Amino acid sequence: MNTALCDSTKSNHVLLTADSHYAVPALVTAASMLESYRSSIPLVLHLASDKPDDEFEAAFRKLIAKYPFARFEFHLIDIGCFTSGKPLPYGAASYMTYARILCGRFLPADLMRVIYLDTDMLCLADIGELFSTVNLDKPVGMVAGHYSNIACPWDVCVPFSPPAPGEPGVVYSAGFMMLDLTAWRERTETMLDVFTTHTKELPQVDQSVINYVWSGMVQPLDRRWNHWAGAADAHANEVLHFIGRVKPWHPNAPTSGPVALWWAYYTHKVLPLLTDNLRLKKEHDWRTRLKMPFRERLLVSMPNLVNLIVGVCRLGRRSPKQRQEDLNFLVAKRDMFRSRFIWSAEFCEAALKVESEAT
């Protein structure tokens, strides 16, 4: 065995937490990260779960075996302190979301720094670059949280406490974190106490806890390390986060380039590793996620013609002002779809690359 891989001071370490319900998303996140990794420093991928699952663990080991620079560590952990028996808030899929709070306890005691990723991400940036270029001056490195390019208000994330005097009250996304594990271990009990005290006041579950406990001690990271996958300025060389309840693997996921790229990774990097029990119940060809429905194409392809037809069909019922407003709406809609296709082309190219490398 390569001794460098065993020495935590000579390897980069990444953590995912998932139960069998999130087995496939976790594998897709891991596959994208491994494909994008360019550092000469070995990588150790840690997976934590609260229940043993031989098929899930075996799929991860098969994936890691394809990359000589990587090693896999599985951690069976106890999250009983979080599971009250009551359902989590709307949109939270599993109590495993709290496992990251405990990572200082189950990761190796000599490990000083780790990057944590949510399993609803595509890691298309070289995570080794972050390890080598970012000097963590504060205990936690995170990206300011956002959805639809709107920052989450502090009082929504942490309703039980206003920001400290002089603090801007910025909410950070806990979906991607670079952690100083020495500091994290020292405040693990504090985070658990906040969970126990404010269990009913955590609208963003552990993210509420983390933002409260580490207020004023977060080092902002560049947006490219945790970018909303639906953002118009997202690119196929960033860490994309599928924020929201509807994930790319859901049957009713929206048609978009990032969703297509997620399915390309699933099809060509993950599917060959899966047993029948782990496969998604409904699978899609990634190409279908790039197609605009014919009705939408027709409506936005020729705004003037569409507006004329609507005007004839509703003769005498639309004023010139209303007709002009209709035309402005259709032109804006056309421009939006054209922009989206230009945006999707980058992800389509990335998906084709994944396919070509697999074949």
C-alpha positions in Angstrom: 0.0 0.0 0.0 1.2 3.5 -0.8 2.3 5.0 2.5 1.6 8.5 1.3 -2.1 7.5 1.1 -2.1 6.5 4.7 -0.6 9.7 6.0 -3.3 12.2 6.6 -0.8 15.1 6.5 0.2 14.1 2.9 -3.2 13.6 1.5 -6.2 15.8 0.7 -9.4 14.6 2.5 -13.0 15.0 1.4 -16.1 13.9 3.3 -19.6 12.9 2.0 -22.4 11.8 4.3 -25.3 9.7 3.0 -27.6 6.8 3.7 -28.8 4.3 1.1 -31.6 6.7 0.1 -28.9 9.0 -1.3 -26.6 6.3 -2.6 -26.8 7.2 -6.2 -26.5 11.0 -5.7 -23.4 10.4 -3.5 -21.8 8.3 -6.1 -22.5 10.9 -8.9 -21.0 13.6 -6.7 -17.9 11.5 -6.0 -17.5 10.5 -9.6 -17.6 14.1 -10.8 -15.0 15.1 -8.1 -12.7 12.2 -9.0 -12.9 13.0 -12.7 -12.1 16.7 -12.1 -9.2 16.0 -9.7 -5.8 17.1 -11.1 -3.6 17.5 -8.0 -0.5 15.4 -7.6 -1.4 14.9 -3.9 -3.3 11.7 -3.1 -7.0 12.0 -2.2 -8.9 10.2 0.6 -12.6 10.1 0.2 -14.5 9.5 3.4 -18.1 8.3 3.4 -20.2 8.4 6.6 -23.5 6.6 7.0 -25.7 5.6 9.9 -26.5 2.1 8.7 -24.3 -0.6 7.1 -25.1 -1.3 3.4 -22.8 -3.7 1.7 -24.0 -2.9 -1.8 -23.7 0.9 -1.3 -20.2 0.5 0.1 -19.1 -1.9 -2.6 -20.2 0.5 -5.3 -18.0 3.2 -3.7 -15.1 0.9 -3.6 -15.5 0.0 -7.3 -15.6 3.7 -8.1 -12.5 4.6 -6.1 -10.6 1.6 -7.6 -10.7 3.3 -11.0 -8.5 6.2 -9.7 -5.0 5.2 -8.6 -4.6 8.5 -6.7 -7.6 7.9 -4.4 -8.4 5.8 -1.4 -11.8 5.2 0.3 -12.7 5.2 4.0 -16.1 4.2 5.2 -17.4 5.4 8.6 -20.4 3.8 10.3 -21.7 6.5 12.7 -24.4 7.0 15.3 -26.8 9.9 14.7 -29.3 8.9 17.3 -28.9 12.2 19.1 -30.6 13.9 16.2 -33.4 11.5 15.2 -36.4 12.6 17.3 -38.8 10.5 15.3 -40.4 13.7 13.9 -40.1 14.5 10.2 -37.5 17.0 9.1 -38.6 20.3 7.7 -40.0 20.3 4.1 -37.3 19.7 1.6 -34.8 18.0 4.0 -34.4 14.3 2.9 -32.6 12.6 5.7 -31.3 13.1 9.3 -27.9 12.3 7.7 -27.7 16.0 7.0 -26.7 16.5 10.7 -23.8 14.0 10.4 -21.3 16.8 9.4 -21.7 18.3 12.8 -20.1 15.1 14.2 -17.3 14.8 11.7 -14.6 15.8 14.1 -15.5 12.7 16.2 -15.4 10.0 13.5 -12.7 11.2 11.2 -9.1 10.3 12.1 -7.9 12.2 15.2 -4.7 13.4 13.4 -6.7 14.8 10.5 -6.6 18.7 10.6 -8.4 19.8 7.5 -11.2 18.3 5.4 -13.6 19.5 2.7 -17.3 18.5 3.1 -19.7 18.3 0.2 -23.4 17.8 0.0 -24.5 14.9 -2.2 -26.7 17.0 -4.5 -23.6 18.5 -6.1 -21.6 18.1 -9.3 -18.0 18.8 -8.4 -16.6 20.0 -11.8 -13.8 22.1 -10.3 -10.5 20.6 -9.2 -10.9 20.4 -5.5 -7.2 19.9 -5.1 -6.8 23.5 -6.2 -8.7 24.7 -3.2 -6.5 22.7 -0.9 -3.3 24.1 -2.4 -4.4 27.8 -2.9 -6.6 28.6 0.1 -4.9 29.3 3.4 -7.7 28.8 5.9 -7.3 31.8 8.2 -10.6 31.2 10.0 -12.1 27.9 11.3 -14.6 27.4 8.5 -14.6 28.3 4.8 -18.0 28.6 3.1 -19.7 30.4 0.2 -22.4 32.9 0.9 -25.7 31.0 0.6 -28.2 31.9 -2.1 -31.1 30.7 -4.1 -32.1 32.3 -7.4 -29.2 34.7 -6.8 -31.0 36.1 -3.7 -29.1 35.8 -0.4 -31.0 34.0 2.4 -32.0 36.5 5.2 -30.4 35.9 8.5 -33.7 35.9 10.4 -35.0 33.1 8.1 -32.0 30.9 8.7 -31.5 31.8 12.4 -34.9 33.0 13.7 -33.9 32.5 17.4 -31.1 35.0 17.4 -30.3 38.3 15.7 -26.8 38.8 14.3 -24.2 40.1 16.8 -23.5 43.8 16.9 -21.3 44.8 14.0 -22.0 41.5 12.1 -23.6 41.8 8.6 -25.7 38.7 9.2 -24.5 36.9 6.1 -25.9 33.4 5.7 -23.4 30.9 4.4 -24.3 27.6 2.6 -23.2 24.6 4.6 -23.4 22.4 1.4 -19.6 23.0 0.8 -17.3 23.6 3.7 -13.5 23.6 4.3 -13.1 22.8 8.0 -10.3 23.3 10.5 -11.0 20.1 12.3 -9.2 21.2 15.5 -11.5 24.2 15.9 -14.5 22.1 14.8 -13.9 19.5 17.4 -13.7 22.2 20.1 -17.2 23.4 19.2 -18.9 20.2 18.5 -20.6 20.2 21.9 -21.7 23.8 21.4 -23.3 22.9 18.1 -25.1 19.9 19.7 -26.3 22.2 22.5 -27.7 24.6 20.0 -29.5 21.8 18.2 -31.0 20.5 21.5 -32.0 24.0 22.7 -33.5 25.2 19.4 -34.7 22.0 17.7 -38.0 23.6 16.8 -36.4 26.8 15.5 -34.1 25.4 12.8 -35.7 26.1 9.4 -32.5 25.2 7.6 -31.7 22.3 9.9 -27.9 22.0 10.5 -27.2 25.0 8.4 -29.0 27.1 10.9 -26.9 25.6 13.7 -23.6 26.1 11.8 -24.3 29.8 10.8 -25.2 30.6 14.4 -22.2 28.9 16.1 -19.6 30.1 13.6 -21.0 33.6 13.1 -18.0 36.0 12.6 -15.6 33.0 12.1 -16.3 32.1 8.5 -13.8 32.7 5.7 -15.7 33.4 2.5 -14.9 31.2 -0.5 -15.3 32.1 -4.1 -18.7 31.4 -5.6 -17.3 28.8 -8.0 -17.0 26.4 -5.1 -20.7 26.3 -4.4 -22.7 27.8 -7.3 -26.5 27.3 -7.7 -26.8 24.9 -10.7 -29.8 26.9 -12.0 -27.9 30.2 -12.1 -27.5 31.9 -15.5 -23.8 32.4 -14.9 -23.0 28.9 -13.7 -20.3 27.1 -15.7 -19.2 23.5 -16.2 -15.9 24.0 -14.3 -17.4 24.9 -11.0 -19.0 23.0 -8.0 -22.7 23.1 -8.9 -25.3 22.8 -6.2 -28.8 21.6 -7.0 -30.5 23.7 -4.4 -34.2 23.1 -3.8 -36.6 20.2 -3.2 -36.6 18.9 -6.8 -33.3 17.2 -7.5 -31.8 16.3 -10.9 -32.6 12.6 -10.4 -36.3 13.2 -9.8 -38.6 12.4 -12.8 -40.0 16.0 -12.9 -36.5 17.7 -12.8 -36.4 20.7 -15.1 -34.9 20.6 -18.5 -31.4 22.2 -18.3 -27.7 21.7 -19.1 -26.6 21.0 -15.6 -29.3 18.3 -15.1 -28.3 16.7 -18.4 -24.7 16.7 -17.2 -25.8 15.0 -14.0 -27.5 12.3 -16.0 -24.4 11.9 -18.2 -22.3 11.2 -15.1 -24.9 8.8 -13.8 -25.1 6.9 -17.1 -21.5 6.6 -17.9 -19.7 6.7 -14.5 -22.1 5.3 -11.9 -24.7 3.0 -13.6 -22.1 0.3 -14.4 -21.2 0.0 -10.7 -24.8 -0.4 -9.4 -26.7 -3.5 -8.4 -30.4 -3.6 -9.4 -31.3 -2.6 -5.8 -29.4 0.7 -6.1 -30.4 1.7 -9.6 -32.9 4.6 -9.9 -36.4 3.5 -10.6 -36.8 5.8 -13.5 -33.8 6.6 -15.7 -33.4 9.2 -18.4 -31.1 9.7 -21.4 -29.2 12.9 -20.7 -30.0 14.1 -24.2 -33.7 14.4 -23.4 -32.8 17.0 -20.7 -31.6 19.4 -23.4 -34.6 19.4 -25.6 -37.1 22.2 -25.5 -40.8 21.1 -26.0 -42.1 21.8 -29.5 -44.9 24.1 -28.2 -42.3 26.3 -26.5 -40.1 26.4 -29.6 -43.1 27.5 -31.7 -44.3 30.2 -29.3 -40.9 31.9 -29.0 -39.4 31.3 -32.5 -41.4 34.0 -34.4 -42.9 36.5 -31.9 -44.3 38.8 -34.6 -46.1 36.0 -36.4 -47.5 34.5 -33.1 -48.7 37.9 -32.0 -50.4 38.5 -35.4 -52.2 35.1 -35.2 -53.3 35.8 -31.7 -54.5 39.3 -32.7 -56.6 37.9 -35.6 -58.1 35.2 -33.4 -59.1 37.8 -30.8 -60.0 40.6 -33.3 -61.4 43.6 -31.6 -60.6 42.4 -28.1 -57.0 43.6 -27.8 -56.0 47.3 -27.9 -52.8 48.4 -29.7 -51.2 48.9 -26.3 -52.1 45.3 -25.2 -50.8 43.9 -28.5 -47.5 45.7 -28.0 -47.2 44.4 -24.5 -47.9 40.9 -25.8 -45.2 41.3 -28.4 -42.7 42.6 -25.8 -43.4 39.5 -23.7 -42.9 37.1 -26.6 -39.6 38.8 -27.6 -38.3 38.6 -24.0 -39.4 35.0 -23.9 -37.6 34.2 -27.1 -34.4 36.0 -25.9 -34.5 34.1 -22.6 -34.7 30.7 -24.4 -31.9 31.6 -26.8 -29.8 32.6 -23.9 -30.6 29.3 -22.1 -29.5 27.3 -25.2 -26.2 29.1 -25.4 -25.8 28.4 -21.6 -26.7 24.8 -22.1 -24.3 24.3 -24.9 -21.4 24.4 -22.4 -22.9 21.6 -20.3 -23.8 19.6 -23.4 -20.2 19.7 -24.5 -19.1 18.5 -21.0 -21.7 15.7 -21.1 -20.4 14.6 -24.5 -16.9 14.5 -23.1 -18.0 12.3 -20.2 -19.6 10.0 -22.8 -16.6 9.9 -25.0 -14.2 9.1 -22.2 -16.5 6.2 -21.1 -16.6 4.7 -24.5 
